[in-house]
């Protein structure tokens, strides 16, 4: 039986690597020869492999996702860390000449050349875009080149402004309270002063009225006189009892010895003089204003009806005539209309003190 004969293996030149392939024919050795060239696999030349290799592919995808996530984290914290990294010494990085020679000029790159300075200035003197992102025109005018310092300055300025506003509000409140207290104190002092002035005015008015009344009474006393002397007041006006026919006393009794002179209390005209029942001998003296003064229980009379008398002139003498229990002068005062009033009050109104 014939068996399958293995094909001869062609050996590749020693300088060809595993990624080379054979092309052409070598006629020197009498066999078909092959030319080797570099072969790079692509997605179209490789069929998808099923099975356990799929897990490795998913792991590669996860690895790529982790790489993207790491880049995002670095970008998020870069703004905070790059400012502090500027204070650290620079780390030199060397690249092969073949690679560094192919790099483009940094000034020609969009968005980069504007951050680079001309002349002999060093690159580290130009602020990083991340550190100057939050700077304002006011910060630039103040010479601030770091966003962190600018933020700190603004926070301190805001805190100082708030504290100043709080201090101003507290000061205004204290000034308002002090002003209100001063106003209340001034108002109280003004009220007290007004009350004192009103009290002083009232007392002065009362004193003036008292002086005027005293002067008036002194003048009246000069023109009025008590009806008798050496007496004792025994019965007053309005007393009640069975001794009086009307049930109450209608005059003022001056108890005095019989024969004690009775006098005209003021200038006037004798309206009547004679016997009057329970009054005994009675003299009625009419004053200029129509007031009548009755003198009763007299032992004798020295004037007659129609006679003019003056203040203090004797018009009779104390006696016990009529309805009496002892010698005394019974004095009554009647108004011009005929009503009887209290003789004691009337005498006092004329400046007399019985």
C-alpha positions as CSV (number, residue, x, y, z in Angstrom):
1,X,0.0,0.0,0.0
2,X,1.2,3.4,-0.7
3,X,1.4,5.8,2.1
4,X,1.3,9.6,2.2
5,X,4.7,11.1,2.0
6,X,5.3,14.2,4.1
7,X,6.1,17.3,2.2
8,X,9.6,18.6,2.5
9,X,10.0,21.5,4.9
10,X,11.6,24.6,3.6
11,X,13.9,26.3,6.0
12,X,13.6,30.0,6.2
13,X,16.7,32.2,6.2
14,X,18.1,32.9,9.6
15,X,17.4,36.7,9.4
16,X,13.7,36.2,8.8
17,X,11.5,36.3,11.8
18,X,8.2,34.6,12.6
19,X,6.3,37.4,11.0
20,X,7.8,36.9,7.5
21,X,6.4,35.0,4.6
22,X,7.8,33.3,1.6
23,X,7.5,34.7,-2.0
24,X,9.0,33.8,-5.4
25,X,11.1,30.7,-6.5
26,X,14.8,29.9,-5.8
27,X,16.3,28.0,-8.9
28,X,19.7,27.5,-7.4
29,X,19.0,24.3,-5.5
30,X,16.8,22.7,-8.1
31,X,13.7,23.0,-5.9
32,X,11.1,25.6,-5.6
33,X,12.4,28.4,-3.5
34,X,10.4,31.0,-1.6
35,X,11.0,34.7,-0.9
36,X,10.2,35.9,2.6
37,X,8.6,39.2,3.4
38,X,7.1,40.8,6.6
39,X,3.5,39.9,7.1
40,X,1.2,41.9,9.6
41,X,-2.1,40.4,10.5
42,X,-5.2,42.5,10.3
43,X,-8.8,42.2,11.4
44,X,-9.8,41.1,7.9
45,X,-7.1,38.4,7.7
46,X,-7.9,36.8,11.0
47,X,-11.0,34.8,11.5
48,X,-12.7,35.3,14.9
49,X,-11.8,32.5,17.2
50,X,-14.5,31.0,19.3
51,X,-14.2,29.3,22.7
52,X,-11.9,30.2,25.6
53,X,-10.1,33.0,23.7
54,X,-13.3,35.1,23.9
55,X,-12.7,35.5,27.6
56,X,-9.3,37.0,27.0
57,X,-10.8,39.4,24.5
58,X,-13.4,40.6,27.1
59,X,-10.6,41.0,29.6
60,X,-8.7,43.2,27.2
61,X,-11.9,45.3,26.7
62,X,-12.2,45.7,30.5
63,X,-8.5,46.6,30.7
64,X,-9.1,49.3,28.1
65,X,-12.2,50.6,30.1
66,X,-10.1,50.7,33.2
67,X,-7.5,52.7,31.4
68,X,-10.2,55.2,30.2
69,X,-11.5,55.5,33.8
70,X,-8.0,56.1,35.1
71,X,-7.5,58.9,32.6
72,X,-10.8,60.5,33.6
73,X,-9.9,60.4,37.3
74,X,-6.5,62.0,36.5
75,X,-8.2,64.7,34.5
76,X,-10.6,65.4,37.4
77,X,-8.0,65.9,40.0
78,X,-5.5,67.5,37.7
79,X,-6.7,71.0,38.3
80,X,-6.1,70.7,42.0
81,X,-2.8,68.9,41.7
82,X,-1.1,70.5,38.8
83,X,-0.7,73.8,40.7
84,X,1.1,72.1,43.6
85,X,3.1,70.0,41.1
86,X,4.5,73.2,39.7
87,X,6.4,73.8,43.0
88,X,8.2,70.4,42.6
89,X,11.5,70.1,40.7
90,X,11.1,69.2,37.0
91,X,11.8,65.5,36.0
92,X,13.8,65.1,32.8
93,X,12.5,62.7,30.2
94,X,14.8,61.6,27.4
95,X,13.6,60.3,24.1
96,X,15.4,58.7,21.2
97,X,16.6,61.1,18.6
98,X,14.5,59.4,15.9
99,X,11.3,60.1,17.8
100,X,12.2,63.6,19.2
101,X,13.2,64.8,15.7
102,X,9.8,63.9,14.4
103,X,7.9,66.0,17.0
104,X,6.3,69.3,15.6
105,X,7.2,72.6,17.0
106,X,5.2,73.3,20.2
107,X,4.4,76.8,19.2
108,X,2.8,75.6,16.0
109,X,0.2,73.5,17.9
110,X,-3.3,75.0,18.2
111,X,-3.9,76.4,21.6
112,X,-0.4,75.8,22.9
113,X,1.7,78.5,21.2
114,X,-0.3,81.3,22.9
115,X,0.8,80.0,26.3
116,X,4.5,80.0,25.4
117,X,6.6,83.1,25.8
118,X,9.1,84.5,23.3
119,X,12.7,85.4,23.8
120,X,14.8,84.0,26.6
121,X,11.8,83.5,29.1
122,X,11.5,80.0,30.6
123,X,8.4,77.9,30.0
124,X,7.7,77.5,33.7
125,X,7.2,81.3,34.1
126,X,4.0,81.1,32.0
127,X,0.9,80.2,34.2
128,X,-0.8,76.9,33.4
129,X,-4.3,77.2,31.8
130,X,-5.7,75.0,34.7
131,X,-4.2,77.3,37.4
132,X,-5.6,80.5,35.7
133,X,-9.0,79.1,34.7
134,X,-10.9,80.8,37.6
135,X,-9.0,84.1,37.5
136,X,-10.9,87.3,36.8
137,X,-9.9,90.7,35.4
138,X,-9.8,92.1,39.0
139,X,-7.5,89.3,40.1
140,X,-5.2,90.0,37.1
141,X,-5.1,93.7,38.0
142,X,-4.1,92.8,41.6
143,X,-1.2,90.6,40.2
144,X,-2.7,87.3,41.2
145,X,-1.7,84.4,38.9
146,X,-2.9,81.4,40.8
147,X,-6.6,80.5,40.9
148,X,-6.3,78.8,44.2
149,X,-4.8,81.9,45.8
150,X,-7.4,84.0,44.0
151,X,-10.2,81.8,45.4
152,X,-8.7,82.0,48.9
153,X,-8.4,85.7,48.7
154,X,-12.0,86.1,47.5
155,X,-13.2,83.8,50.4
156,X,-11.2,85.9,52.9
157,X,-12.5,89.1,51.4
158,X,-16.1,87.8,51.5
159,X,-15.6,86.7,55.1
160,X,-14.2,90.1,56.0
161,X,-17.1,91.8,54.2
162,X,-19.7,89.7,56.1
163,X,-18.0,90.4,59.4
164,X,-17.9,94.1,58.6
165,X,-21.6,94.0,57.7
166,X,-22.4,92.2,60.9
167,X,-20.3,94.7,63.0
168,X,-22.0,97.6,61.2
169,X,-25.4,96.1,61.9
170,X,-24.6,95.5,65.5
171,X,-23.2,99.0,65.8
172,X,-26.3,100.4,64.1
173,X,-28.5,98.4,66.5
174,X,-26.6,99.6,69.5
175,X,-26.8,103.2,68.3
176,X,-30.5,102.9,67.7
177,X,-31.0,101.4,71.2
178,X,-28.9,104.2,72.7
179,X,-30.9,106.8,70.7
180,X,-34.2,105.3,71.8
181,X,-33.0,105.2,75.4
182,X,-31.8,108.8,75.3
183,X,-35.1,109.9,73.7
184,X,-37.1,108.0,76.4
185,X,-34.9,109.6,79.1
186,X,-35.3,113.0,77.6
187,X,-39.0,112.5,77.3
188,X,-39.2,111.4,80.9
189,X,-37.2,114.4,82.1
190,X,-39.4,116.7,80.0
191,X,-42.5,115.1,81.5
192,X,-41.1,115.4,85.0
193,X,-40.2,119.0,84.4
194,X,-43.7,119.7,83.0
195,X,-45.3,118.0,86.0
196,X,-43.1,119.9,88.4
197,X,-43.9,123.2,86.5
198,X,-47.6,122.4,86.6
199,X,-47.4,121.5,90.3
200,X,-45.5,124.7,91.0
201,X,-48.0,126.7,89.0
202,X,-50.9,125.1,90.8
203,X,-49.4,125.8,94.2
204,X,-48.6,129.4,93.1
205,X,-52.2,129.8,92.0
206,X,-53.5,128.3,95.2
207,X,-51.3,130.6,97.2
208,X,-52.3,133.6,95.2
209,X,-56.0,132.7,95.7
210,X,-55.4,132.1,99.4
211,X,-53.8,135.5,99.7
212,X,-56.6,137.2,97.7
213,X,-59.2,135.5,99.9
214,X,-57.3,136.5,103.0
215,X,-57.2,140.1,101.8
216,X,-60.8,140.0,100.9
217,X,-61.8,138.6,104.3
218,X,-59.6,141.1,106.1
219,X,-61.5,143.9,104.2
220,X,-64.8,142.3,105.0
221,X,-63.8,141.8,108.6
222,X,-63.1,145.4,108.8
223,X,-66.7,146.1,107.7
224,X,-68.3,143.1,109.6
225,X,-68.5,142.4,113.3
226,X,-69.5,139.5,115.6
227,X,-73.0,140.0,117.1
228,X,-71.8,139.9,120.7
229,X,-68.9,139.2,123.1
230,X,-68.1,137.0,126.1
231,X,-70.1,134.2,124.8
232,X,-70.2,130.4,124.4
233,X,-71.7,128.6,121.4
234,X,-74.2,126.1,122.7
235,X,-76.5,125.1,119.8
236,X,-75.7,125.1,116.1
237,X,-77.8,125.3,112.9
238,X,-79.7,122.1,112.0
239,X,-79.6,120.4,115.4
240,X,-82.7,118.3,116.1
241,X,-84.7,117.9,119.3
242,X,-88.0,118.4,121.1
243,X,-87.0,121.8,122.4
244,X,-87.6,123.5,119.1
245,X,-91.1,123.7,117.6
246,X,-90.0,122.9,114.1
247,X,-88.1,119.8,115.3
248,X,-84.7,121.3,114.6
249,X,-82.6,124.4,115.5
250,X,-82.8,127.2,112.9
251,X,-80.0,129.4,114.1
252,X,-76.8,129.8,116.2
253,X,-77.0,130.3,120.0
254,X,-74.5,132.6,121.8
255,X,-74.9,131.9,125.5
256,X,-73.9,135.1,127.4
257,X,-75.0,136.9,130.6
258,X,-78.2,138.9,130.5
259,X,-77.6,142.5,129.4
260,X,-74.5,141.7,127.3
261,X,-74.7,144.1,124.3
262,X,-75.7,142.8,120.8
263,X,-74.2,144.6,117.8
264,X,-75.0,145.1,114.1
265,X,-72.9,142.7,112.1
266,X,-72.8,145.1,109.2
267,X,-74.2,148.4,108.1
268,X,-77.9,148.2,107.3
269,X,-81.5,149.2,108.1
270,X,-83.6,148.0,110.9
271,X,-86.6,146.3,109.2
272,X,-88.5,145.5,112.4
273,X,-88.0,145.6,116.2
274,X,-90.6,144.2,118.8
275,X,-92.2,141.1,120.3
276,X,-92.2,138.0,118.2
277,X,-93.8,135.1,120.1
278,X,-91.4,132.2,120.9
279,X,-88.5,134.5,119.7
280,X,-89.3,137.0,122.5
281,X,-88.0,140.4,121.7
282,X,-86.5,140.4,118.2
283,X,-84.7,142.9,116.0
284,X,-84.5,142.2,112.2
285,X,-81.6,144.0,110.4
286,X,-81.6,144.1,106.6
287,X,-78.2,144.5,104.9
288,X,-77.6,146.3,101.6
289,X,-77.7,143.0,99.6
290,X,-81.1,142.1,101.0
291,X,-79.7,139.6,103.6
292,X,-81.7,139.7,106.9
293,X,-80.1,139.1,110.4
294,X,-82.5,138.1,113.2
295,X,-81.6,138.9,116.8
296,X,-83.9,137.0,119.2
297,X,-84.6,136.5,123.0
298,X,-83.4,140.0,123.7
299,X,-83.9,141.5,127.1
300,X,-84.2,145.0,125.6
301,X,-84.0,146.8,122.2
302,X,-82.2,150.1,121.5
303,X,-83.3,150.7,117.9
304,X,-86.6,151.1,116.0
305,X,-87.9,150.1,112.6
306,X,-86.5,152.1,109.7
307,X,-83.4,153.1,111.6
308,X,-80.0,153.1,109.9
309,X,-77.1,151.5,111.8
310,X,-73.4,150.9,111.1
311,X,-71.1,147.9,111.7
312,X,-70.6,147.3,115.5
313,X,-73.4,149.6,116.6
314,X,-75.4,148.3,119.6
315,X,-79.0,147.4,118.7
316,X,-80.1,145.5,122.0
317,X,-79.0,143.3,124.9
318,X,-78.9,139.6,125.6
319,X,-81.9,138.2,127.5
320,X,-84.1,135.1,128.0
321,X,-87.4,136.2,126.6
322,X,-89.6,133.8,124.6
323,X,-89.1,130.1,124.5
324,X,-85.7,129.6,126.2
325,X,-84.0,127.8,129.0
326,X,-81.5,130.5,129.8
327,X,-80.1,133.8,128.6
328,X,-78.5,133.7,125.2
329,X,-78.6,135.4,121.8
330,X,-80.4,133.4,119.1
331,X,-79.0,134.6,115.7
332,X,-80.5,133.6,112.4
333,X,-79.5,134.5,108.8
334,X,-81.9,134.6,105.9
335,X,-81.2,135.3,102.2
336,X,-83.0,138.0,100.2
337,X,-85.4,135.3,99.0
338,X,-86.3,134.4,102.7
339,X,-84.5,131.0,103.0
340,X,-82.6,130.3,106.2
341,X,-78.9,129.5,106.0
342,X,-76.2,128.4,108.5
343,X,-75.1,131.6,110.5
344,X,-71.8,130.1,111.4
345,X,-70.8,129.5,107.7
346,X,-72.1,132.9,106.8
347,X,-70.0,134.7,109.5
348,X,-66.9,132.8,108.4
349,X,-67.5,133.9,104.8
350,X,-67.3,137.4,106.0
351,X,-63.9,136.8,107.6
352,X,-65.3,136.4,111.1
353,X,-64.5,133.4,113.4
354,X,-67.1,132.9,116.1
